Amino acid sequence: MTLHDFAHGLPKAELHLHLEGTLEPELKFELARRNGIELAERTVDEVVATYDFTDLTSFLAVYYPAMQVLVTADDFRDLAYAYLTKAASQGVRHAELFFDPQAHTSRGVSFDTVITGYRRGIVEARRDLGISAELIMCFLRDFSAEYAMATLTDAIRYQDWIIGVGLDSDERGNPPEKFAAVFARARQAGFLLTMHCDIDQVGSIDNIRTVLTEIEVDRIDHGTNIVEDPALVDLAIEKGIGFTTCPISNSFVTDDMKATEIVDLLRRGAKVTVNSDDPAYFRGYIGDNYAALADRGELSPADLAQIARNSFEVSWISDRRRQELLTEVDAYFASHQ
């Protein structure tokens, strides 16, 4: 068995995955046809040709317009089910899935439509594929805090279906403290908390410090710029904070996969995980990300198994489920030595 085969088959959790970022061109065309939407592109190759990203902003300029094909609950169901099918084929046993309701409510699709569609996809995938999943609702940081608070109110009605809240989109001029009151209210309501601290943004290290010491999130998405402050790394390790890194997407929005930083954090004992972010756009699902990091970071099967263990250790699952999944990792690793 090659290291790449080992990486793909390794039992793992995916903790940094935007459902809207799993919209493959083929499904995009199908949903456009279903909903009578005329697309500018005529072929899959033409769609892929638009994926010319040089930074986070250029990615978002393609990402949000593509969502226009998502209209009905069936559309959202199909998107979630398609992702979970692919994820299960790459060793994912549990997934915690970001979704961006404001990207849909801002264009006239109701919150209820989005959440019921996604929920149905999750339930059907659990039944058919044996993969478990939870939803994490993200606020778009380039919208107002007031809009975020209103969206949180919508989410509380579906709290049994939403395990946590996050913060994503364009970080420029939208620091974590802009949403401090929203996240405090979410914590009070019982949601778990995570926030994107994207790589190499203006003020990255200050934003990481804020989410760790003031907002006190449970996980950090991306976050590898924390290596700029060794004291913050120590604090994150002490708190058991998980880092949901995304190697392949890093190499699209910067000129570096950040393998050195990810491996450094892993060696220091930080709870580093590996994930696919927006795999339809960055052309790599989670197994591909494990394999790419293994190549660039010169990782061993034991290293990859530790990353998989980390993914379950920082997942928002029951202790019983966590132990079951950790046992799966150990058994898989032992059987391939």
C-alpha positions, 0 to 999 in steps of 0.5 A, spaced: 500 500 500 502 506 498 502 512 503 497 516 498 492 509 499 494 509 506 492 517 507 485 516 503 483 510 507 485 512 514 479 513 518 478 521 519 473 527 521 473 533 516 472 539 520 473 544 515 468 543 510 464 549 506 458 545 503 457 551 498 464 549 496 463 542 494 458 544 488 462 540 483 461 543 476 456 537 474 452 538 479 452 546 478 449 544 471 444 539 473 441 544 478 441 550 473 437 546 468 432 544 474 431 551 476 431 554 469 438 558 470 442 560 464 449 559 466 455 563 463 459 557 462 457 551 457 462 546 459 465 543 465 472 545 462 469 552 462 467 552 469 474 550 471 477 555 467 474 560 472 478 557 478 484 562 477 485 564 484 490 568 487 488 570 494 482 570 498 478 575 495 479 573 488 476 566 490 470 569 493 468 573 487 467 566 484 465 562 490 458 566 491 455 567 484 456 560 483 451 559 489 445 562 485 443 555 482 441 553 489 434 554 490 430 549 493 430 544 499 432 539 494 438 542 491 441 543 498 439 536 500 443 533 493 449 538 495 450 535 502 449 528 500 453 528 494 459 531 499 458 526 504 458 520 499 465 523 496 467 524 503 465 517 505 469 514 500 476 517 502 475 515 509 471 520 513 467 517 518 464 524 521 464 531 518 462 537 521 460 542 516 460 549 515 454 552 511 453 560 510 445 561 510 446 569 509 449 567 502 442 565 501 437 569 505 441 575 502 438 573 495 431 571 497 432 563 499 429 562 506 433 560 512 428 554 513 429 552 505 437 551 507 437 548 513 431 543 512 435 541 505 442 540 508 439 536 514 435 531 510 442 530 506 445 528 512 440 524 515 439 520 509 447 519 508 447 517 515 442 511 513 445 509 507 453 510 508 454 510 515 457 517 516 455 521 521 455 529 520 453 535 524 452 543 521 456 549 523 452 555 521 457 561 519 456 568 519 459 572 513 464 577 516 463 582 511 456 583 513 453 587 519 453 584 526 446 586 526 445 581 520 449 576 524 445 577 530 438 576 526 441 570 523 443 567 530 435 568 532 433 564 526 438 558 528 436 558 535 429 555 532 433 549 529 438 548 535 437 541 535 440 541 528 446 546 528 452 544 533 456 550 533 457 557 529 463 560 525 465 566 522 468 566 515 468 570 508 473 576 507 477 578 513 480 584 511 477 590 515 472 585 519 476 582 525 473 577 530 471 583 535 466 586 530 462 579 532 464 579 539 457 580 542 454 575 537 458 570 539 457 571 546 450 570 545 451 564 541 455 561 547 449 563 552 444 559 547 449 553 548 452 553 541 460 551 540 464 556 537 469 556 532 472 562 527 476 563 521 483 566 522 485 565 515 492 565 513 497 571 511 491 576 512 493 583 515 492 583 522 492 575 522 496 574 529 492 579 532 485 576 530 488 569 533 490 572 539 483 575 540 479 569 538 483 565 543 483 570 549 477 574 548 472 570 544 475 564 547 473 559 541 473 552 542 477 551 535 480 555 530 479 554 522 486 555 519 490 559 524 497 557 522 499 564 523 499 563 530 507 560 529 509 568 529 507 568 537 510 562 541 506 564 547 500 563 543 502 557 541 503 554 548 496 557 550 493 554 544 496 547 546 494 548 554 487 549 552 487 543 547 485 548 541 484 544 535 486 547 528 483 545 522 488 546 517 487 546 509 493 545 505 491 545 498 486 551 499 492 554 502 496 553 496 491 556 491 490 563 495 497 564 497 504 561 494 505 556 500 501 550 502 504 552 509 506 545 510 512 547 514 507 551 519 502 545 520 508 540 521 511 545 526 505 545 530 504 538 529 511 536 532 509 541 538 503 537 540 498 542 537 491 539 535 492 540 528 487 537 523 487 536 515 481 538 511 479 540 504 475 547 505 472 548 498 474 541 495 470 543 488 474 549 487 481 547 490 480 540 486 482 536 492 478 532 497 480 530 504 484 524 502 488 528 497 489 533 502 492 528 507 497 525 501 499 532 499 501 534 506 505 528 507 509 529 500 510 536 502 511 535 509 515 528 509 510 525 514 510 518 515 504 513 516 504 514 524 504 522 523 498 521 518 494 517 524 496 522 529 492 527 525 486 523 524 486 522 532 487 529 533 481 530 528 476 525 532 479 528 539 477 535 537 470 533 534 464 535 537 462 528 538 460 524 545 466 521 548 463 514 547 463 516 539 470 519 540 473 512 543 469 508 538 473 512 532 479 513 535 479 505 536 478 505 528 484 509 527 488 505 531 486 498 528 487 501 521 494 503 523 496 497 526 493 493 520 497 497 515 504 496 519 
